[in-house]
Amino acid sequence: MKKPPKPPPHAVREPVQVYLAPDDNDLLVRLAAESGLSKAEVLRRGVRSFAREQGGVSPMLRYLTELGGTLPPRGVAADHDAILAESYLPSRKRRA
């Protein structure tokens, strides 16, 4: 079986400790061995897959949907981080 390409390294990673039942751990070990991925990468992909199943939408897509076809605020290119951060705060008025 050909190994899939390794994902690019990320600058920041957060450590997570997970306790698995023996059968889940066996499954994780098998999936990692069969795919050539690390157990951590199998778990990362599993989390992303679960988010997609739950209808997870990226914050930026949610923000664009909320604009409802209106033009984005002035300076959105320069201040995109701050503007996107505001989209997480439903109780505050957004920039206009």
Phi and psi restraints in degrees (range 20) as a CNS / XPLOR table:
assign (resid 1 and name C) (resid 2 and name N)
       (resid 2 and name CA) (resid 2 and name C) 1.0 -74.7 20.0 2
assign (resid 2 and name N) (resid 2 and name CA)
       (resid 2 and name C) (resid 3 and name N) 1.0 134.7 20.0 2
assign (resid 2 and name C) (resid 3 and name N)
       (resid 3 and name CA) (resid 3 and name C) 1.0 -74.9 20.0 2
assign (resid 3 and name N) (resid 3 and name CA)
       (resid 3 and name C) (resid 4 and name N) 1.0 136.7 20.0 2
assign (resid 3 and name C) (resid 4 and name N)
       (resid 4 and name CA) (resid 4 and name C) 1.0 -70.3 20.0 2
assign (resid 4 and name N) (resid 4 and name CA)
       (resid 4 and name C) (resid 5 and name N) 1.0 156.9 20.0 2
assign (resid 4 and name C) (resid 5 and name N)
       (resid 5 and name CA) (resid 5 and name C) 1.0 -64.3 20.0 2
assign (resid 5 and name N) (resid 5 and name CA)
       (resid 5 and name C) (resid 6 and name N) 1.0 145.9 20.0 2
assign (resid 5 and name C) (resid 6 and name N)
       (resid 6 and name CA) (resid 6 and name C) 1.0 -73.7 20.0 2
assign (resid 6 and name N) (resid 6 and name CA)
       (resid 6 and name C) (resid 7 and name N) 1.0 141.7 20.0 2
assign (resid 6 and name C) (resid 7 and name N)
       (resid 7 and name CA) (resid 7 and name C) 1.0 -69.6 20.0 2
assign (resid 7 and name N) (resid 7 and name CA)
       (resid 7 and name C) (resid 8 and name N) 1.0 156.4 20.0 2
assign (resid 7 and name C) (resid 8 and name N)
       (resid 8 and name CA) (resid 8 and name C) 1.0 -64.6 20.0 2
assign (resid 8 and name N) (resid 8 and name CA)
       (resid 8 and name C) (resid 9 and name N) 1.0 146.4 20.0 2
assign (resid 8 and name C) (resid 9 and name N)
       (resid 9 and name CA) (resid 9 and name C) 1.0 -67.3 20.0 2
assign (resid 9 and name N) (resid 9 and name CA)
       (resid 9 and name C) (resid 10 and name N) 1.0 145.0 20.0 2
assign (resid 9 and name C) (resid 10 and name N)
       (resid 10 and name CA) (resid 10 and name C) 1.0 -100.4 20.0 2
assign (resid 10 and name N) (resid 10 and name CA)
       (resid 10 and name C) (resid 11 and name N) 1.0 146.2 20.0 2
assign (resid 10 and name C) (resid 11 and name N)
       (resid 11 and name CA) (resid 11 and name C) 1.0 -69.3 20.0 2
assign (resid 11 and name N) (resid 11 and name CA)
       (resid 11 and name C) (resid 12 and name N) 1.0 -38.0 20.0 2
assign (resid 11 and name C) (resid 12 and name N)
       (resid 12 and name CA) (resid 12 and name C) 1.0 -127.2 20.0 2
assign (resid 12 and name N) (resid 12 and name CA)
       (resid 12 and name C) (resid 13 and name N) 1.0 132.8 20.0 2
assign (resid 12 and name C) (resid 13 and name N)
       (resid 13 and name CA) (resid 13 and name C) 1.0 -132.2 20.0 2
assign (resid 13 and name N) (resid 13 and name CA)
       (resid 13 and name C) (resid 14 and name N) 1.0 144.3 20.0 2
assign (resid 13 and name C) (resid 14 and name N)
       (resid 14 and name CA) (resid 14 and name C) 1.0 -104.4 20.0 2
assign (resid 14 and name N) (resid 14 and name CA)
       (resid 14 and name C) (resid 15 and name N) 1.0 126.6 20.0 2
assign (resid 14 and name C) (resid 15 and name N)
       (resid 15 and name CA) (resid 15 and name C) 1.0 -71.1 20.0 2
assign (resid 15 and name N) (resid 15 and name CA)
       (resid 15 and name C) (resid 16 and name N) 1.0 141.5 20.0 2
assign (resid 15 and name C) (resid 16 and name N)
       (resid 16 and name CA) (resid 16 and name C) 1.0 -135.4 20.0 2
assign (resid 16 and name N) (resid 16 and name CA)
       (resid 16 and name C) (resid 17 and name N) 1.0 135.4 20.0 2
assign (resid 16 and name C) (resid 17 and name N)
       (resid 17 and name CA) (resid 17 and name C) 1.0 -108.2 20.0 2
assign (resid 17 and name N) (resid 17 and name CA)
       (resid 17 and name C) (resid 18 and name N) 1.0 129.0 20.0 2
assign (resid 17 and name C) (resid 18 and name N)
       (resid 18 and name CA) (resid 18 and name C) 1.0 -129.1 20.0 2
assign (resid 18 and name N) (resid 18 and name CA)
       (resid 18 and name C) (resid 19 and name N) 1.0 135.4 20.0 2
assign (resid 18 and name C) (resid 19 and name N)
       (resid 19 and name CA) (resid 19 and name C) 1.0 -103.3 20.0 2
assign (resid 19 and name N) (resid 19 and name CA)
       (resid 19 and name C) (resid 20 and name N) 1.0 124.3 20.0 2
assign (resid 19 and name C) (resid 20 and name N)
       (resid 20 and name CA) (resid 20 and name C) 1.0 -114.0 20.0 2
assign (resid 20 and name N) (resid 20 and name CA)
       (resid 20 and name C) (resid 21 and name N) 1.0 147.1 20.0 2
assign (resid 20 and name C) (resid 21 and name N)
       (resid 21 and name CA) (resid 21 and name C) 1.0 -66.5 20.0 2
assign (resid 21 and name N) (resid 21 and name CA)
       (resid 21 and name C) (resid 22 and name N) 1.0 153.7 20.0 2
assign (resid 21 and name C) (resid 22 and name N)
       (resid 22 and name CA) (resid 22 and name C) 1.0 -53.6 20.0 2
assign (resid 22 and name N) (resid 22 and name CA)
       (resid 22 and name C) (resid 23 and name N) 1.0 -40.5 20.0 2
assign (resid 22 and name C) (resid 23 and name N)
       (resid 23 and name CA) (resid 23 and name C) 1.0 -68.4 20.0 2
assign (resid 23 and name N) (resid 23 and name CA)
       (resid 23 and name C) (resid 24 and name N) 1.0 -35.8 20.0 2
assign (resid 23 and name C) (resid 24 and name N)
       (resid 24 and name CA) (resid 24 and name C) 1.0 -67.4 20.0 2
assign (resid 24 and name N) (resid 24 and name CA)
       (resid 24 and name C) (resid 25 and name N) 1.0 -39.0 20.0 2
assign (resid 24 and name C) (resid 25 and name N)
       (resid 25 and name CA) (resid 25 and name C) 1.0 -64.7 20.0 2
assign (resid 25 and name N) (resid 25 and name CA)
       (resid 25 and name C) (resid 26 and name N) 1.0 -42.1 20.0 2
assign (resid 25 and name C) (resid 26 and name N)
       (resid 26 and name CA) (resid 26 and name C) 1.0 -60.6 20.0 2
assign (resid 26 and name N) (resid 26 and name CA)
       (resid 26 and name C) (resid 27 and name N) 1.0 -41.3 20.0 2
assign (resid 26 and name C) (resid 27 and name N)
       (resid 27 and name CA) (resid 27 and name C) 1.0 -63.3 20.0 2
assign (resid 27 and name N) (resid 27 and name CA)
       (resid 27 and name C) (resid 28 and name N) 1.0 -44.3 20.0 2
assign (resid 27 and name C) (resid 28 and name N)
       (resid 28 and name CA) (resid 28 and name C) 1.0 -60.6 20.0 2
assign (resid 28 and name N) (resid 28 and name CA)
       (resid 28 and name C) (resid 29 and name N) 1.0 -45.2 20.0 2
assign (resid 28 and name C) (resid 29 and name N)
       (resid 29 and name CA) (resid 29 and name C) 1.0 -62.0 20.0 2
assign (resid 29 and name N) (resid 29 and name CA)
       (resid 29 and name C) (resid 30 and name N) 1.0 -43.8 20.0 2
assign (resid 29 and name C) (resid 30 and name N)
       (resid 30 and name CA) (resid 30 and name C) 1.0 -64.4 20.0 2
assign (resid 30 and name N) (resid 30 and name CA)
       (resid 30 and name C) (resid 31 and name N) 1.0 -45.4 20.0 2
assign (resid 30 and name C) (resid 31 and name N)
       (resid 31 and name CA) (resid 31 and name C) 1.0 -61.9 20.0 2
assign (resid 31 and name N) (resid 31 and name CA)
       (resid 31 and name C) (resid 32 and name N) 1.0 -40.8 20.0 2
assign (resid 31 and name C) (resid 32 and name N)
       (resid 32 and name CA) (resid 32 and name C) 1.0 -64.1 20.0 2
assign (resid 32 and name N) (resid 32 and name CA)
       (resid 32 and name C) (resid 33 and name N) 1.0 -44.6 20.0 2
assign (resid 32 and name C) (resid 33 and name N)
       (resid 33 and name CA) (resid 33 and name C) 1.0 -65.3 20.0 2
assign (resid 33 and name N) (resid 33 and name CA)
       (resid 33 and name C) (resid 34 and name N) 1.0 -42.9 20.0 2
assign (resid 33 and name C) (resid 34 and name N)
       (resid 34 and name CA) (resid 34 and name C) 1.0 -69.4 20.0 2
assign (resid 34 and name N) (resid 34 and name CA)
       (resid 34 and name C) (resid 35 and name N) 1.0 -33.4 20.0 2
assign (resid 34 and name C) (resid 35 and name N)
       (resid 35 and name CA) (resid 35 and name C) 1.0 -91.2 20.0 2
assign (resid 35 and name N) (resid 35 and name CA)
       (resid 35 and name C) (resid 36 and name N) 1.0 -19.1 20.0 2
assign (resid 35 and name C) (resid 36 and name N)
       (resid 36 and name CA) (resid 36 and name C) 1.0 80.1 20.0 2
assign (resid 36 and name N) (resid 36 and name CA)
       (resid 36 and name C) (resid 37 and name N) 1.0 8.7 20.0 2
assign (resid 36 and name C) (resid 37 and name N)
       (resid 37 and name CA) (resid 37 and name C) 1.0 -94.9 20.0 2
assign (resid 37 and name N) (resid 37 and name CA)
       (resid 37 and name C) (resid 38 and name N) 1.0 161.1 20.0 2
assign (resid 37 and name C) (resid 38 and name N)
       (resid 38 and name CA) (resid 38 and name C) 1.0 -73.4 20.0 2
assign (resid 38 and name N) (resid 38 and name CA)
       (resid 38 and name C) (resid 39 and name N) 1.0 160.0 20.0 2
assign (resid 38 and name C) (resid 39 and name N)
       (resid 39 and name CA) (resid 39 and name C) 1.0 -60.4 20.0 2
assign (resid 39 and name N) (resid 39 and name CA)
       (resid 39 and name C) (resid 40 and name N) 1.0 -37.7 20.0 2
assign (resid 39 and name C) (resid 40 and name N)
       (resid 40 and name CA) (resid 40 and name C) 1.0 -61.7 20.0 2
assign (resid 40 and name N) (resid 40 and name CA)
       (resid 40 and name C) (resid 41 and name N) 1.0 -42.4 20.0 2
assign (resid 40 and name C) (resid 41 and name N)
       (resid 41 and name CA) (resid 41 and name C) 1.0 -67.8 20.0 2
assign (resid 41 and name N) (resid 41 and name CA)
       (resid 41 and name C) (resid 42 and name N) 1.0 -36.8 20.0 2
assign (resid 41 and name C) (resid 42 and name N)
       (resid 42 and name CA) (resid 42 and name C) 1.0 -61.1 20.0 2
assign (resid 42 and name N) (resid 42 and name CA)
       (resid 42 and name C) (resid 43 and name N) 1.0 -43.2 20.0 2
assign (resid 42 and name C) (resid 43 and name N)
       (resid 43 and name CA) (resid 43 and name C) 1.0 -65.6 20.0 2
assign (resid 43 and name N) (resid 43 and name CA)
       (resid 43 and name C) (resid 44 and name N) 1.0 -42.2 20.0 2
assign (resid 43 and name C) (resid 44 and name N)
       (resid 44 and name CA) (resid 44 and name C) 1.0 -57.9 20.0 2
assign (resid 44 and name N) (resid 44 and name CA)
       (resid 44 and name C) (resid 45 and name N) 1.0 -47.4 20.0 2
assign (resid 44 and name C) (resid 45 and name N)
       (resid 45 and name CA) (resid 45 and name C) 1.0 -65.1 20.0 2
assign (resid 45 and name N) (resid 45 and name CA)
       (resid 45 and name C) (resid 46 and name N) 1.0 -35.4 20.0 2
assign (resid 45 and name C) (resid 46 and name N)
       (resid 46 and name CA) (resid 46 and name C) 1.0 -64.1 20.0 2
assign (resid 46 and name N) (resid 46 and name CA)
       (resid 46 and name C) (resid 47 and name N) 1.0 -40.7 20.0 2
assign (resid 46 and name C) (resid 47 and name N)
       (resid 47 and name CA) (resid 47 and name C) 1.0 -64.0 20.0 2
assign (resid 47 and name N) (resid 47 and name CA)
       (resid 47 and name C) (resid 48 and name N) 1.0 -44.2 20.0 2
assign (resid 47 and name C) (resid 48 and name N)
       (resid 48 and name CA) (resid 48 and name C) 1.0 -64.1 20.0 2
assign (resid 48 and name N) (resid 48 and name CA)
       (resid 48 and name C) (resid 49 and name N) 1.0 -41.1 20.0 2
assign (resid 48 and name C) (resid 49 and name N)
       (resid 49 and name CA) (resid 49 and name C) 1.0 -63.1 20.0 2
assign (resid 49 and name N) (resid 49 and name CA)
       (resid 49 and name C) (resid 50 and name N) 1.0 -43.0 20.0 2
assign (resid 49 and name C) (resid 50 and name N)
       (resid 50 and name CA) (resid 50 and name C) 1.0 -62.6 20.0 2
assign (resid 50 and name N) (resid 50 and name CA)
       (resid 50 and name C) (resid 51 and name N) 1.0 -40.6 20.0 2
assign (resid 50 and name C) (resid 51 and name N)
       (resid 51 and name CA) (resid 51 and name C) 1.0 -61.8 20.0 2
assign (resid 51 and name N) (resid 51 and name CA)
       (resid 51 and name C) (resid 52 and name N) 1.0 -41.3 20.0 2
assign (resid 51 and name C) (resid 52 and name N)
       (resid 52 and name CA) (resid 52 and name C) 1.0 -63.1 20.0 2
assign (resid 52 and name N) (resid 52 and name CA)
       (resid 52 and name C) (resid 53 and name N) 1.0 -41.2 20.0 2
assign (resid 52 and name C) (resid 53 and name N)
       (resid 53 and name CA) (resid 53 and name C) 1.0 -63.0 20.0 2
assign (resid 53 and name N) (resid 53 and name CA)
       (resid 53 and name C) (resid 54 and name N) 1.0 -32.0 20.0 2
assign (resid 53 and name C) (resid 54 and name N)
       (resid 54 and name CA) (resid 54 and name C) 1.0 -82.9 20.0 2
assign (resid 54 and name N) (resid 54 and name CA)
       (resid 54 and name C) (resid 55 and name N) 1.0 1.0 20.0 2
assign (resid 54 and name C) (resid 55 and name N)
       (resid 55 and name CA) (resid 55 and name C) 1.0 82.6 20.0 2
assign (resid 55 and name N) (resid 55 and name CA)
       (resid 55 and name C) (resid 56 and name N) 1.0 23.7 20.0 2
assign (resid 55 and name C) (resid 56 and name N)
       (resid 56 and name CA) (resid 56 and name C) 1.0 -61.6 20.0 2
assign (resid 56 and name N) (resid 56 and name CA)
       (resid 56 and name C) (resid 57 and name N) 1.0 125.4 20.0 2
assign (resid 56 and name C) (resid 57 and name N)
       (resid 57 and name CA) (resid 57 and name C) 1.0 -112.3 20.0 2
assign (resid 57 and name N) (resid 57 and name CA)
       (resid 57 and name C) (resid 58 and name N) 1.0 141.2 20.0 2
assign (resid 57 and name C) (resid 58 and name N)
       (resid 58 and name CA) (resid 58 and name C) 1.0 -62.9 20.0 2
assign (resid 58 and name N) (resid 58 and name CA)
       (resid 58 and name C) (resid 59 and name N) 1.0 147.8 20.0 2
assign (resid 58 and name C) (resid 59 and name N)
       (resid 59 and name CA) (resid 59 and name C) 1.0 -57.6 20.0 2
assign (resid 59 and name N) (resid 59 and name CA)
       (resid 59 and name C) (resid 60 and name N) 1.0 -36.4 20.0 2
assign (resid 59 and name C) (resid 60 and name N)
       (resid 60 and name CA) (resid 60 and name C) 1.0 -67.6 20.0 2
assign (resid 60 and name N) (resid 60 and name CA)
       (resid 60 and name C) (resid 61 and name N) 1.0 -42.5 20.0 2
assign (resid 60 and name C) (resid 61 and name N)
       (resid 61 and name CA) (resid 61 and name C) 1.0 -64.1 20.0 2
assign (resid 61 and name N) (resid 61 and name CA)
       (resid 61 and name C) (resid 62 and name N) 1.0 -38.2 20.0 2
assign (resid 61 and name C) (resid 62 and name N)
       (resid 62 and name CA) (resid 62 and name C) 1.0 -62.9 20.0 2
assign (resid 62 and name N) (resid 62 and name CA)
       (resid 62 and name C) (resid 63 and name N) 1.0 -43.7 20.0 2
assign (resid 62 and name C) (resid 63 and name N)
       (resid 63 and name CA) (resid 63 and name C) 1.0 -61.8 20.0 2
assign (resid 63 and name N) (resid 63 and name CA)
       (resid 63 and name C) (resid 64 and name N) 1.0 -45.4 20.0 2
assign (resid 63 and name C) (resid 64 and name N)
       (resid 64 and name CA) (resid 64 and name C) 1.0 -64.0 20.0 2
assign (resid 64 and name N) (resid 64 and name CA)
       (resid 64 and name C) (resid 65 and name N) 1.0 -36.3 20.0 2
assign (resid 64 and name C) (resid 65 and name N)
       (resid 65 and name CA) (resid 65 and name C) 1.0 -64.7 20.0 2
assign (resid 65 and name N) (resid 65 and name CA)
       (resid 65 and name C) (resid 66 and name N) 1.0 -41.3 20.0 2
assign (resid 65 and name C) (resid 66 and name N)
       (resid 66 and name CA) (resid 66 and name C) 1.0 -64.8 20.0 2
assign (resid 66 and name N) (resid 66 and name CA)
       (resid 66 and name C) (resid 67 and name N) 1.0 -27.1 20.0 2
assign (resid 66 and name C) (resid 67 and name N)
       (resid 67 and name CA) (resid 67 and name C) 1.0 -64.8 20.0 2
assign (resid 67 and name N) (resid 67 and name CA)
       (resid 67 and name C) (resid 68 and name N) 1.0 -24.5 20.0 2
assign (resid 67 and name C) (resid 68 and name N)
       (resid 68 and name CA) (resid 68 and name C) 1.0 58.9 20.0 2
assign (resid 68 and name N) (resid 68 and name CA)
       (resid 68 and name C) (resid 69 and name N) 1.0 37.2 20.0 2
assign (resid 68 and name C) (resid 69 and name N)
       (resid 69 and name CA) (resid 69 and name C) 1.0 86.3 20.0 2
assign (resid 69 and name N) (resid 69 and name CA)
       (resid 69 and name C) (resid 70 and name N) 1.0 -4.9 20.0 2
assign (resid 69 and name C) (resid 70 and name N)
       (resid 70 and name CA) (resid 70 and name C) 1.0 -78.1 20.0 2
assign (resid 70 and name N) (resid 70 and name CA)
       (resid 70 and name C) (resid 71 and name N) 1.0 163.5 20.0 2
assign (resid 70 and name C) (resid 71 and name N)
       (resid 71 and name CA) (resid 71 and name C) 1.0 -69.7 20.0 2
assign (resid 71 and name N) (resid 71 and name CA)
       (resid 71 and name C) (resid 72 and name N) 1.0 144.5 20.0 2
assign (resid 71 and name C) (resid 72 and name N)
       (resid 72 and name CA) (resid 72 and name C) 1.0 -69.2 20.0 2
assign (resid 72 and name N) (resid 72 and name CA)
       (resid 72 and name C) (resid 73 and name N) 1.0 162.9 20.0 2
assign (resid 72 and name C) (resid 73 and name N)
       (resid 73 and name CA) (resid 73 and name C) 1.0 -60.2 20.0 2
assign (resid 73 and name N) (resid 73 and name CA)
       (resid 73 and name C) (resid 74 and name N) 1.0 153.9 20.0 2
assign (resid 73 and name C) (resid 74 and name N)
       (resid 74 and name CA) (resid 74 and name C) 1.0 -61.6 20.0 2
assign (resid 74 and name N) (resid 74 and name CA)
       (resid 74 and name C) (resid 75 and name N) 1.0 143.1 20.0 2
assign (resid 74 and name C) (resid 75 and name N)
       (resid 75 and name CA) (resid 75 and name C) 1.0 78.6 20.0 2
assign (resid 75 and name N) (resid 75 and name CA)
       (resid 75 and name C) (resid 76 and name N) 1.0 14.3 20.0 2
assign (resid 75 and name C) (resid 76 and name N)
       (resid 76 and name CA) (resid 76 and name C) 1.0 -60.7 20.0 2
assign (resid 76 and name N) (resid 76 and name CA)
       (resid 76 and name C) (resid 77 and name N) 1.0 -34.0 20.0 2
assign (resid 76 and name C) (resid 77 and name N)
       (resid 77 and name CA) (resid 77 and name C) 1.0 -66.4 20.0 2
assign (resid 77 and name N) (resid 77 and name CA)
       (resid 77 and name C) (resid 78 and name N) 1.0 -41.5 20.0 2
assign (resid 77 and name C) (resid 78 and name N)
       (resid 78 and name CA) (resid 78 and name C) 1.0 -77.2 20.0 2
assign (resid 78 and name N) (resid 78 and name CA)
       (resid 78 and name C) (resid 79 and name N) 1.0 -33.8 20.0 2
assign (resid 78 and name C) (resid 79 and name N)
       (resid 79 and name CA) (resid 79 and name C) 1.0 -111.5 20.0 2
assign (resid 79 and name N) (resid 79 and name CA)
       (resid 79 and name C) (resid 80 and name N) 1.0 27.3 20.0 2
assign (resid 79 and name C) (resid 80 and name N)
       (resid 80 and name CA) (resid 80 and name C) 1.0 -58.5 20.0 2
assign (resid 80 and name N) (resid 80 and name CA)
       (resid 80 and name C) (resid 81 and name N) 1.0 -35.6 20.0 2
assign (resid 80 and name C) (resid 81 and name N)
       (resid 81 and name CA) (resid 81 and name C) 1.0 -64.1 20.0 2
assign (resid 81 and name N) (resid 81 and name CA)
       (resid 81 and name C) (resid 82 and name N) 1.0 -46.4 20.0 2
assign (resid 81 and name C) (resid 82 and name N)
       (resid 82 and name CA) (resid 82 and name C) 1.0 -66.2 20.0 2
assign (resid 82 and name N) (resid 82 and name CA)
       (resid 82 and name C) (resid 83 and name N) 1.0 -41.0 20.0 2
assign (resid 82 and name C) (resid 83 and name N)
       (resid 83 and name CA) (resid 83 and name C) 1.0 -65.6 20.0 2
assign (resid 83 and name N) (resid 83 and name CA)
       (resid 83 and name C) (resid 84 and name N) 1.0 -42.8 20.0 2
assign (resid 83 and name C) (resid 84 and name N)
       (resid 84 and name CA) (resid 84 and name C) 1.0 -65.6 20.0 2
assign (resid 84 and name N) (resid 84 and name CA)
       (resid 84 and name C) (resid 85 and name N) 1.0 -38.9 20.0 2
assign (resid 84 and name C) (resid 85 and name N)
       (resid 85 and name CA) (resid 85 and name C) 1.0 -59.8 20.0 2
assign (resid 85 and name N) (resid 85 and name CA)
       (resid 85 and name C) (resid 86 and name N) 1.0 -37.1 20.0 2
assign (resid 85 and name C) (resid 86 and name N)
       (resid 86 and name CA) (resid 86 and name C) 1.0 -63.9 20.0 2
assign (resid 86 and name N) (resid 86 and name CA)
       (resid 86 and name C) (resid 87 and name N) 1.0 -27.2 20.0 2
assign (resid 86 and name C) (resid 87 and name N)
       (resid 87 and name CA) (resid 87 and name C) 1.0 -67.8 20.0 2
assign (resid 87 and name N) (resid 87 and name CA)
       (resid 87 and name C) (resid 88 and name N) 1.0 -16.2 20.0 2
assign (resid 87 and name C) (resid 88 and name N)
       (resid 88 and name CA) (resid 88 and name C) 1.0 -83.3 20.0 2
assign (resid 88 and name N) (resid 88 and name CA)
       (resid 88 and name C) (resid 89 and name N) 1.0 -10.2 20.0 2
assign (resid 88 and name C) (resid 89 and name N)
       (resid 89 and name CA) (resid 89 and name C) 1.0 -109.6 20.0 2
assign (resid 89 and name N) (resid 89 and name CA)
       (resid 89 and name C) (resid 90 and name N) 1.0 85.9 20.0 2
assign (resid 89 and name C) (resid 90 and name N)
       (resid 90 and name CA) (resid 90 and name C) 1.0 -66.4 20.0 2
assign (resid 90 and name N) (resid 90 and name CA)
       (resid 90 and name C) (resid 91 and name N) 1.0 -22.3 20.0 2
assign (resid 90 and name C) (resid 91 and name N)
       (resid 91 and name CA) (resid 91 and name C) 1.0 -82.6 20.0 2
assign (resid 91 and name N) (resid 91 and name CA)
       (resid 91 and name C) (resid 92 and name N) 1.0 -11.4 20.0 2
assign (resid 91 and name C) (resid 92 and name N)
       (resid 92 and name CA) (resid 92 and name C) 1.0 -100.0 20.0 2
assign (resid 92 and name N) (resid 92 and name CA)
       (resid 92 and name C) (resid 93 and name N) 1.0 147.1 20.0 2
assign (resid 92 and name C) (resid 93 and name N)
       (resid 93 and name CA) (resid 93 and name C) 1.0 -72.3 20.0 2
assign (resid 93 and name N) (resid 93 and name CA)
       (resid 93 and name C) (resid 94 and name N) 1.0 134.3 20.0 2
assign (resid 93 and name C) (resid 94 and name N)
       (resid 94 and name CA) (resid 94 and name C) 1.0 -80.1 20.0 2
assign (resid 94 and name N) (resid 94 and name CA)
       (resid 94 and name C) (resid 95 and name N) 1.0 160.0 20.0 2
assign (resid 94 and name C) (resid 95 and name N)
       (resid 95 and name CA) (resid 95 and name C) 1.0 -62.2 20.0 2
assign (resid 95 and name N) (resid 95 and name CA)
       (resid 95 and name C) (resid 96 and name N) 1.0 147.8 20.0 2
